Amino acid sequence: MSLRGNKQIKKGMTTESMEIERSIAVPSEVCTDKIEARYEDGILEVTLPKREDVKPKEITIQVK
């Protein structure tokens, strides 16, 4: 997965633009079709949901 963005820096009367790119290895357990990203208040949040077939199974245990 590759993340890209532009950052603009003001220096006095001029504005400089800087390109940013980061590559991240995504585990095979991740459902790549459902990856989501959100950027708010300077924070990037990336959600990498697991595929259904690799999620742990839940069982109900009755306590007596």
Secondary structure, 3 states (H helix, E strand, C coil): CEEEEEEEEEECCEEEEEEEEEECCCCCCECHHHCEEEEECCEEEEECCECHHHCCCCCCCCCC
